[in-house]
Amino acid sequence: MRGRHTDIFTMHKRASSKDRLNFLEKDENLEQSHNGVLKDIGNPSWKRPLPYVVVATLSSFLFGYHLGVVNDTLESISLDLGFSGSTLAEGLVVSSCLGGAFLGSIFSGLIADGLGRRRSFQLCALPMIIGSSISATTSSLGGMLLGRFLVGTGMGVGPPVVAMYVSEVSPAFVRGTYGSFTQIATCLGLMTAFFIGIPAKSVLGWWRVCFWISAIPAVLLAFLMEFSAESPHWLLKRGKIADAEEELERLFGASHVKPAMAELCKSGRGDDMDTIKISELIHGRHFKVVFLGSVLFALQQLSGINAVFYFSSTVFRSAGVSSDIGNICIGVVNLSGSIVAMILMDTLGRKVLLIWSFLGMALAMGLQVTAASGFLQGSENMYLSVAGMLLFVVTFSLGAGPVPGLLLSEIFPGRIRATAMAICMAVHWVINFFVGLLFLHLLEILGPKTLYTVFTTICLMAVAFVKKNVVETKGKSLHELEMALLPVD
């Protein structure tokens, strides 16, 4: 098979990419219809792409680690760097990372389409290595802010690229399961940061060790990506058809190359090689799917998940539980829910998980409203609040956490996938920033009862939005989804 296609591409090496795609598809159709029989070769092995998916999710691990690394270390950082007691400086240490992530997410589409998925991972690892090194060695607030900003740029590039990469290298029947790996890796990164940060309050300068440690998985990501498979979708989009074949054989096995190439060719025809215009995404024919993705990420961030994380230490302390143990409890619950989501993603489907996830989150916020209303006695209110918080985290991790990134990488056509993901992730980071900025202020003005009622309402609105607008993608190839969702000109 490989030899025959090599001859084909040698003969047609001067033809345009589109002509070569049409030729390959005709050749494929002729061979598949030989003797009038279409042979079913079954599903490709799930084992072949697994190592590459695991390597890619190192970026998600780093994402989680850097979100949590300042949780236990911020106090000792402020003491060592001389800004103890300044809430503004402490807020900047956290928000500078979010600012970098926003900037990275804006350019993630250009990077992913220009350099390819593999090089994008390596590029996002570079500022994480440099930034964590600067943070670990700095003796001033300015150095810490610079390091956190650089780390943030890598964090901004990573999530959209890993979502695209996993969806593009995974067989359809396990794409949901592999897509859940990103959420699990993020949870593991958070938990690792929590555990490693515990000695920071008692060991002088331990926070520097925490930043140095984060450079290790970043170096591994950059190194191991050198030996990982490139996305066949990206290679085909760039006209590198022979390379796409080679990677498909590497990912799915020799017997699956021809049907996979035929499907990619169908998606690759037309204007896939043309430049993407932002106007097409903002108010053109692709507006609907981009709007869907942006709203999903907005609802995810406005549901109250960050508020729960920010307020969790206070709730646990009121229940007589130390913040360290509380953070670990949150991490364990988050990880457990993500593992269950991985199991259910390709059986129940994305849409069902999203609906029940947002419903569970609304119920959990309802418990928080009840606790804040004072209907029960003191200790009962406290335990109800803890139960509501844990229920919220576990239901979030079952759907609203892992599904949006996976779903969007599936429903966006290959031509716009990278750029559209960049736009949606930019929306994610903007709302994330403002929620973090305004939550405590709104809590003071509105009070917990009113604020949690708002979060409950948003979760119920999310249920209605998902039921009306989200399509099920379970078990369908990316080409099938593209054909079903792409508007007709």
N, C-alpha and C positions, 0 to 999 in steps of 0.2 A: 504493500500500500504506500509506504513512504517513498519507495523508488518511483512508483508510477506518478505520484503527485509531484515529485521533484522534476521529472521529465516534463510534465505539463507546465510547471512554472518556469522552467528553463526556456521552453518554446515560446512562452508568452511573457517573458520578462520585460519586454518593451511595451507591452500593452498597458493601458491605464488601469488603475486600481478597480474602477467600476467594471470595466470589461472583463477583468480577471475574476471578479466576484460573480458576474453573470455566467461566465464560462464554467466556473466551478460548480455553480448551482445546477446548470444544465447537465453537466457530467454526473453529478450526484443523483439527479432525478432519473437519468438513464440507467444507472447501475442499480438503484433501489427498485426500479420497476422491471428488472430483468426477469423473464418468464412469468411476469404478472404477479410476482410474490414479493411482499415487503417483509423482510425478516426482522423479527423482534429480538434485539440483542440484550434486552434487559437494562437495568440501571448500572451505571458505572460504579466502581468501588468507592466507598466513602473514605477508605483509608489513604488513598493517594494524595488528595488535597489537604488532609488533616494536618500534617506537619507545617505546611505553609500558612494555614489558618492560625495555628497556635503561635507561630512567629509573628504574624501580623497583629495578634491581640496583645503582644507586648506593648504596643502603643496605647492600648486601652488600660493596661496595668499601670503604665506611667501616668496616664490621665488621672486615674484614681489616686495614685500615690501622691501626686503633686497637689491634688485637691485637699488631701488630708494631712500633708506633712507639717503644715503650720498650726494644726489644731492643738496639739499638746506642746509644741515648741515655741509658740508665739511669745509667751511670757518670758522665757529665758532669752530669746532673741532680743526682745525689747530691753532687757536688763543689760545684756552684753554690748549692745550697739547704742545705748544711751537715749532711747526714746520711751522708756517706761512711763506709763501714766498718760501717754498721748494717744487717745483713741483715734485721732486722725491718722497718725503714723501707722498704727496697727491696722487700720482699715486700708491704707494704701498698700501695705504688704500683701494683703489678700486681693484687693481689687486690681493691682498692677498686673497680676497674673491673668485676670479676666480680660483686661484691656489688650494684653498680648494675644490672648486666645481669639478675641474678636478680629484683630488684625490678621492673624494666621488663617482664620476661617474664610475671610474675604478672598484671600489669594489661593486657597486650597484647590479651587477648581482649575485655575490656570496652571498650577504646579502639577496636579494630577494628570491633566490632559497634555501638558507640554513635556514633562519628564517621564511619565509613566507611573504606575502604582509603586513599583519597587523603589525607584529613585525618590519618590515622594516620602516614603517611609524613612529612608536614609536621611533625607533632608530635614524631616521633622525631628529626627533624633539628634541632629547636630546642635541646634540651639538649646535642647534639653541638657546635653552634656556640658556645653559652655556655660549655660545659665546656672545649672546646679553647682558647677565648680566655682563660679563667681560668688554665689550665695554662701557656699561653704567656707570661703576664704576671706570674705569681706570684713571690714572693720567699721563700716559706716552704713547708715540707712540708705544712702544713695546707691551703694553697691548692691545691697539687698534688693532694692526696687528694680535695678537693672537686671539682676539675675532672674528675678521672678518674672519680669516682662519677657525676657528671652525664652524662658521655659514656657510661658503662656503662648508664644507664637507657635512653638512645637505642638502644644496641646490643641491649638486651633486647627492646625493642619491634619492632625492624626484622626479624629473621629469620622469626618466624612470620607477620608481615604480608606480607612479600615472597613467601613460599611460597604463601600463600593467594591473593594477588593474581595471581601468574603462572599458577597453576592455573585461576583463574576467568576470566581474559581470553584464555587461549590456546586455539586449536582443538585437539581431542583428538589429531590426527595429529602435532602438533609440541609437545605439552605437555611431553614428556620432554626434548626438545632445549632448549626455553626454560627449563625448570626447572633445567637444568645451567648456565645462565648465572649463577645465584647463586653456585655454587661457583667458577666461573671468575673472577667479579668479586671474590670473597673472596681468591683467589690473587693477582690483580692488585693488590689492596689491600695484601696482605702484602709482595709484591715491591717495590711503590712505597715502602712504609715502609722496607724494607731499603736500597734505593738512596739515598733521600733522607737516611737516617740515617748513611750512611758518613762524611761530613765531620764528624760530631758529635765524634769523638775528637780532631780536630785544629783545628777552628774554634771559638773561644770563643763560647758562647751559641747555637750552631747548633740545639740542641734546641728552642729557642723557635720557630725557623723551621719545624721539623717539625710543631709543634702548630698554628701559624698556617695552614700549607698544608692541614691536614685540614679547616679551616672552609670551604674553597672547594667541594669536592664536596657538603658538607652544605647550603650555600646554594643550589647548583644543584638539589639534590634538592627542596628546599622550593619553589623557583621553578618548576621544570619540571612538578612535580606539579599545579600550578594549571591546566595545559593538557592534562593526561592524562585518560584515560578512567576513570570509576568502574567498579567491579565490578558487572555486571548482577545477579549473585547477591545482593549486598548490597542493591541497590536494590529488587529483587523482595521480598526478605525484609522490607524496611521498607514495603512496599505501594506503592512508587513505580513503578508498572508502565509508565507512559508514558516515564519517564526511563530505565527499563531497556531499553525498545525503542530509544530514541534511542542509547544507548551500544552496544547490539548492532549497530545499523547502522554505527556508527562503527568498531567492532572487526572485524566480519565482512562487511559489505556488505549492501545492501538485500535482496538475494534470499535471504539466510540468516536474516533477522530472524524470520520466522514459524515455521520449524521450531525455531529456537533458543528462541523464547519458549514454544512448546508443550512442549519438554523441560524448561525452567525451571519452567513451571507444574506439571508433574507432580511435580517435586521440591519445589515451593513450597506444595503443598496440605497440608492437615492442620493440624498444630500448629506450623508453622515460625515463626509470629509470637509463640509463647508464650515466657515466660521460661525460660531454662535453669536447671535445678537441679543443683548440684554432685553431689548424691546419684545422679543418673542416670548420671554419668560415673564415679563411684567404685565403686558397686555396683549400678547399674541396668542397663538393657538395652543401654547403650552401653559398658559396662565393657570388653568384649572388645577393641574397636578402640582404646580409650584405653590399655588395658594393653599392647596390641601396640606402639603408638607409643612409650610410655614405655620399654618394654624395648629397642626398637630404638635409641633415643637412649642408654640406659644402656650397651648393648653397644658402641656406637660410641665412647663415652668411656672405657670400661674395656678397650678393645682394646689400649691402649698408645700411641695416636697422640700424646698430649700428652707421654708419657715420651720418645718418639723426638725430638720437637721440643726438649724441655728438654735432652736429652743430646747432641743433634747437634753442637753446637759443640765439646764435649769430644772426641767421636769424630773429628771432622775435624782438630782440633789434634793429636791423637795420630798422625794420618796425615800430618802436616806441611802441612796446608792451613789457611789463615787462617779465622777465624770468619766474616769478611765473605763470602769466596768460598763457604764452606760453606753459609751461609744462602741465598745466591743459587742454589746448586745445588739445595737443597731446594725453593726456590720454583719453579725451572724445571721440576723433575720433577713437582711438585704441579700446576702449570699444564698441563703436557703431558698428564698423566693425565686431568685434568678435561676437556680438549678432546676426547680420545678418548672419554670417557664421554658427552659431548654428542652425538657422532656415533652411538654405539651405543645410546643410551637408548631411542630409538623403533624400533630394529630388533631387538636382542636382548631388550630388556625390562628392567624394574626388578629382578625377582626373580633372574634369571640373573646380572646384574651384581653384586647383593648377595652371592650365593653364592660366585661366583668371586673377588670382592674379599676376603671374609673368609678364603677358602682361601689366597689369595696372601699375606695378612697373617700367617696362621698359619705358612706356609712361611718368610716373612721373619723372624718371631720365632724360628723353629727355627734359622735361620742365626745369629742373635744368641746363642742358647743354646749352639750349637756353638763360637762364637768365645769365649764366656765360660768354656767348659769347659776350654780350654787344650789341646785335642787337637792343634792345629797349632802351628807355630813362631810367634814374636813378630810378624813383619811379616805373615804369612799370616792370623793371627787378626785383625789390625787391618784388613786389606783385606776380610776376610769380614764384619766388623762394619759397615764402610762400605757394602758391597754389600747386606747385610741391611736396613740403615736406608733406603737409597734404594728398594729393592724394596718395603719396607713403605709408604713414602710414595706411590709410584706406584699400588700396588694399592688403597690406601685411597682415593685420588682417583678411582679407576675406579668405585667403588660405595658403599662405606661412608661416604664423605664427602658426595657429592651426593644420594644416593637417599633417605635417611630423611625429610628435610624435604619433598621433592617427593611421596613416597609417602603421607605422612600427610595432606597437603593434598588428596590425591585420595580417600583412603578414608574420611575423616571426613564424615559427612552435613552438608549445608549448615547445618542448624539448630545443630549443636554445633561447627562447624569452628573458629571463633575461640577459644572457651573451651577446647576439647580441645587445640588447638595450644599455648595458653598453659601448660596443665598439663604437657605433654610437654617444652616448652622449659624450664620450671622444673626438671624432673628433670635435663635436660641440664646446666643451669648448676650445680646442686648437686653433681653428680658431677664436673663439670669442676673445681669449686673444691676438692673433697677430693682428687682426683687430684693437682692441683698442690701442695696442702698436704702430702700424705703421701708423694709419690713418692720424694724424696731420703731421707726417713727410712726408708722400707721398703727402699730400695736399700742403705742402710747396714746394716740389720738382716739382711735376707735374702740380700743379694748379687745381682749381676746375673743369674747363672744361674737361681736360683730364681724371681726376679721375672719374667724373660722367659718362663720356663716357665708361670707363671700367665697371662701375656698370651696365650701360644700356646693354652692350654686355653680361655680365654674366646673367642678367635676361632673355635675349633672348635665351641664351644657355640653361637656365633652362627650358624654354618652350619646346624646342626641346627634351631635355632629358626626361621630363615628358611624352610628347606625345608618345615617342618611348618605354619607359621602365615601366611606372607606370600602374598597373592594377586597375580597379575599384573594390572597396570593399563594396560599398553601399548595405545594405540589406542581405549580405551573412554571414553565420555563420563562426566562426573561423576555424571549421573543413573543410568546403567547400573551404575556402581560402588556407588552408594548403595542401589539396589534389591537388588543382589546381597549386600550386607553387612549391611543393616539387619535386625535381628532382628524377628520377628513377635511382636506382643503377644498 
